[in-house]
Amino acid sequence: MAETIQDGIALYRSGKYTDALTLFLSLPAPDIHTADEGADGFDLAYYIGLSYARLERYDEAILYLEQVVTGGTIAERVNQCRFALAVIYSLTGRTRLADFELQQLIDGGYKTAEVYSALAYVEWEKKKSSKTIEHYEKALELNPNSPTALNGLGYVLACLGKDLTRALSLCKRALDMYPESAAFLDSLGWVYYKLGLLAEAQNYIKKAKECGRENSEIEEHYNAVFNASAEADL
């Protein structure tokens, strides 16, 4: 039996991104003018782009996601691709392009907690702390239980040394939702460090380092916390 795009989607949703990509790439390109009802002919490009993104092959992902943004007719799918592009641009340091995609989403009425959290991240990368806080607050206004916004705002407040009690509460709430998240463990550890509670900071930063892949920011925090602890012992 010939494999179909639905087989690839099932692989993708089960986390088998390499297998999904291989299947998607083996399928013939659809005729965008004769798409089935409920599709716009760009489903294959969409899933190929997402698969490349999951495999951190970002340049290839961009090529396919941009096809949907420029030619797609289903608004929700186009918005999803814009958001995916914004995340990729943020991760690869192309903040101006990320900002453009996110502003396009907001201008088009796609105002979600995830979009504002991504905007906050972009502003933080541009070292605009007040805008960062403003966007995270907006995200939490839209969704008070957004783990990304909770953790992001808590981390930013800790870095700025502002309202550390609230920062602690925010980061704890985020970690309660995703207790194995290296990023969330690191943020909570960093808040404890800023509070001067080094034993607690060591506990969470160590877990973050053990849970996450090699990450320069977590490594930097780990060194800062354990160096401070060594100095305190002396």
C-alpha positions in Angstrom: 0.0 0.0 0.0 1.4 3.4 -1.0 2.3 5.7 1.9 0.4 9.0 2.3 0.8 12.3 3.9 -1.3 11.0 6.8 1.2 8.3 7.5 3.9 11.0 7.7 1.8 13.1 10.0 1.3 10.1 12.3 5.1 9.7 12.4 5.6 13.4 13.1 3.1 13.4 15.9 4.8 10.4 17.5 8.2 12.3 17.6 9.8 10.3 14.7 10.9 13.4 12.9 13.6 11.8 10.7 11.2 9.0 9.5 8.4 11.6 8.9 10.7 13.8 6.9 11.9 10.9 4.8 8.3 9.9 4.0 7.2 13.5 3.3 10.1 14.0 0.9 9.2 10.8 -1.0 5.7 12.0 -1.8 4.9 13.8 -5.1 4.4 17.5 -4.8 0.6 18.3 -4.8 -1.1 20.4 -7.3 -1.9 23.5 -5.3 -4.8 24.3 -7.6 -6.6 21.0 -7.0 -6.3 20.7 -3.2 -8.8 18.7 -1.3 -11.5 20.5 0.6 -10.1 21.8 3.9 -6.6 22.0 2.5 -4.8 24.6 0.4 -2.2 22.4 -1.3 0.6 23.4 1.0 0.1 20.8 3.7 3.2 18.9 2.5 5.4 22.0 2.6 4.1 22.7 6.0 5.0 19.4 7.5 8.3 19.2 5.7 9.1 22.6 7.2 8.1 21.5 10.7 10.1 18.3 10.4 13.2 20.2 9.4 12.7 22.6 12.3 12.4 19.7 14.8 15.6 18.3 13.5 17.2 21.8 13.9 17.9 22.1 10.1 16.6 25.6 10.2 17.6 26.8 6.7 15.7 24.0 5.1 12.8 24.6 7.4 12.6 28.3 6.4 12.4 27.4 2.7 9.3 25.3 3.1 7.6 27.4 5.8 8.0 30.5 3.6 6.1 28.7 0.8 3.1 28.4 3.0 3.3 32.0 4.2 3.6 33.5 0.7 1.1 31.1 -1.0 -1.1 29.6 1.5 -4.9 30.4 1.7 -5.8 29.0 5.1 -5.2 31.8 7.6 -4.6 29.6 10.6 -2.0 27.6 8.8 -0.2 30.7 7.5 -0.2 32.1 11.0 1.3 28.9 12.4 4.0 29.1 9.8 4.7 32.8 10.6 5.1 31.9 14.3 7.4 28.9 13.5 9.5 31.2 11.3 9.7 33.8 14.2 10.9 31.1 16.6 13.5 29.9 14.1 14.7 33.4 13.5 14.9 34.1 17.3 16.9 30.9 17.9 19.3 31.7 15.1 19.9 35.3 16.2 17.9 37.0 13.4 15.9 39.2 15.7 14.8 41.7 13.1 13.2 39.0 11.0 11.7 37.4 14.1 10.2 40.8 15.1 8.8 41.3 11.5 7.0 38.0 11.6 5.6 38.5 15.0 4.4 42.0 14.2 2.7 40.7 11.1 0.8 38.2 13.3 -0.3 40.9 15.8 -1.3 43.3 13.0 -3.4 40.5 11.5 -5.2 40.0 14.8 -3.3 36.8 15.8 -2.7 37.9 19.4 -1.9 35.0 21.6 0.2 34.5 24.7 2.7 32.6 22.6 3.2 35.4 20.2 3.7 38.0 23.0 6.1 35.7 24.8 8.1 35.4 21.6 8.1 39.1 21.2 9.3 39.4 24.8 12.2 37.1 24.0 13.1 39.1 20.9 13.1 42.4 22.9 15.3 40.7 25.6 17.8 39.8 23.0 17.8 43.4 21.9 18.4 44.4 25.6 15.1 46.2 25.9 14.1 45.1 29.3 11.0 47.4 29.7 9.5 46.1 26.5 10.4 42.6 27.4 8.4 42.9 30.7 5.5 44.6 28.9 5.2 41.8 26.4 5.4 39.0 29.1 2.8 40.8 31.2 0.5 41.0 28.1 1.1 37.3 27.5 0.0 36.5 31.1 -3.0 38.7 30.7 -4.1 36.6 27.8 -3.2 33.3 29.5 -2.3 33.4 33.2 -1.1 29.8 33.0 1.3 30.2 30.1 4.4 28.3 31.2 6.6 30.2 28.8 5.4 33.6 29.9 5.6 32.6 33.6 9.1 31.4 33.3 10.2 34.1 31.0 9.0 37.0 33.2 10.4 35.3 36.3 13.8 34.9 34.7 13.9 38.5 33.5 12.9 39.9 36.8 15.7 37.8 38.4 18.3 39.0 35.9 17.2 42.6 36.6 17.1 42.1 40.4 13.5 43.3 40.5 10.6 41.8 42.6 12.5 38.6 43.4 9.6 37.3 45.5 7.3 37.4 42.4 10.0 36.0 40.2 10.3 33.0 42.5 6.6 32.4 42.5 6.4 32.7 38.7 9.3 30.3 38.1 7.9 27.8 40.6 4.5 27.8 38.8 6.2 27.2 35.4 8.3 24.3 36.8 5.3 22.7 38.5 3.8 22.4 34.9 7.0 21.0 33.4 9.3 19.6 36.2 11.8 18.1 33.7 12.4 21.3 31.7 16.1 22.3 31.8 15.2 25.9 31.1 12.7 26.1 33.9 15.0 24.4 36.4 17.8 26.9 35.4 15.5 29.9 35.8 14.4 28.8 39.3 18.0 28.1 40.3 18.9 31.6 39.0 16.2 33.2 41.1 17.5 31.4 44.2 21.0 32.6 43.4 19.8 36.2 43.1 18.0 35.8 46.5 21.3 34.6 48.0 20.0 31.1 48.7 22.9 29.2 47.3 22.1 25.7 48.5 18.7 25.9 46.7 20.4 27.5 43.7 22.9 24.7 43.4 20.2 22.1 43.6 18.2 23.4 40.7 21.1 24.6 38.5 22.7 21.1 38.8 19.5 19.5 37.8 19.2 21.9 34.8 22.7 20.9 33.7 21.9 17.2 34.0 18.6 17.5 32.2 19.6 19.8 29.3 21.9 19.4 26.4 25.0 21.4 26.3 23.8 25.0 26.9 26.1 27.9 27.3 23.7 29.9 29.4 23.0 27.1 31.8 26.8 26.4 32.0 27.4 30.1 32.8 24.8 30.0 35.6 26.2 26.8 36.9 29.7 28.2 37.2 28.4 31.4 38.8 26.4 29.6 41.4 29.1 27.0 42.3 31.9 29.7 42.3 29.8 31.8 44.7 29.2 28.7 46.9 33.0 28.0 47.0 33.7 31.6 47.9 31.1 31.5 50.7 32.7 28.3 52.1 36.0 30.1 52.2 
